[in-house]
């Protein structure tokens, strides 16, 4: 018996757009010298917004930030400083 792929597992257009933006932001951050990367969450949000040329909605920026945390690319340490793991 052949199983059918569930459409529930297919990413929506919005999820695909967020994933693409996440990859772009991640590659951008990897290209920045470690000492020059945004050190706080507020500065990282501003960096992402500027990278998106102020055209990305706040919701997308928050989703990208959440994805960076979820995938372990960033974490918050003492004094709310960000650590990067890539």
C-alpha positions as CSV (number, residue, x, y, z in Angstrom):
1,X,0.0,0.0,0.0
2,X,1.4,3.4,-0.9
3,X,1.0,6.2,1.6
4,X,0.0,9.7,0.6
5,X,2.0,12.7,1.8
6,X,0.0,14.7,4.2
7,X,-0.5,18.3,3.3
8,X,-0.2,19.1,7.0
9,X,3.5,18.6,6.7
10,X,3.9,21.0,3.8
11,X,5.2,24.4,4.7
12,X,2.8,27.3,4.0
13,X,3.9,30.2,1.9
14,X,4.4,32.3,5.0
15,X,6.6,29.7,6.6
16,X,8.7,29.4,3.5
17,X,9.2,33.2,3.4
18,X,10.2,33.2,7.1
19,X,12.6,30.3,6.4
20,X,14.2,32.1,3.5
21,X,14.5,35.3,5.5
22,X,16.0,33.4,8.4
23,X,18.6,31.8,6.1
24,X,19.5,35.2,4.7
25,X,19.9,36.7,8.1
26,X,21.9,33.8,9.4
27,X,24.3,34.0,6.4
28,X,24.6,37.7,7.0
29,X,25.5,37.3,10.7
30,X,28.0,34.6,9.8
31,X,29.8,37.1,7.6
32,X,30.1,39.7,10.4
33,X,33.3,39.5,12.5
34,X,32.5,38.0,15.9
35,X,33.4,41.3,17.7
36,X,31.1,43.3,15.4
37,X,27.9,41.2,15.8
38,X,25.0,42.8,17.6
39,X,25.5,42.1,21.3
40,X,21.9,42.6,22.6
41,X,18.5,41.4,21.4
42,X,17.4,44.9,20.8
43,X,20.4,45.6,18.6
44,X,20.0,42.3,16.8
45,X,16.3,43.2,16.0
46,X,17.4,46.6,14.7
47,X,20.1,44.9,12.6
48,X,17.5,42.4,11.1
49,X,15.2,45.3,10.4
50,X,17.9,47.3,8.6
51,X,19.0,44.1,6.7
52,X,15.4,43.8,5.6
53,X,15.5,47.4,4.4
54,X,12.7,48.3,6.8
55,X,10.3,46.3,4.6
56,X,9.9,43.2,6.8
57,X,7.0,43.4,9.2
58,X,7.8,43.3,12.9
59,X,6.1,39.9,13.1
60,X,8.6,38.5,10.6
61,X,11.5,40.0,12.5
62,X,10.3,38.4,15.7
63,X,9.8,35.0,14.0
64,X,13.4,35.2,12.6
65,X,14.7,36.0,16.1
66,X,12.6,33.1,17.6
67,X,14.0,30.7,14.9
68,X,17.6,31.8,15.7
69,X,17.0,31.0,19.4
70,X,15.1,27.7,18.6
71,X,17.9,26.4,16.3
72,X,20.5,27.3,18.9
73,X,22.2,29.9,16.7
74,X,22.0,32.5,19.5
75,X,21.5,32.4,23.3
76,X,21.2,35.0,25.9
77,X,23.8,35.1,28.6
78,X,24.6,37.4,31.5
79,X,23.7,41.1,31.2
80,X,21.3,40.1,28.4
81,X,24.3,39.7,26.1
82,X,23.9,37.4,23.1
83,X,26.1,34.5,22.3
84,X,26.4,33.2,18.8
85,X,26.9,29.5,18.0
86,X,28.0,29.2,14.4
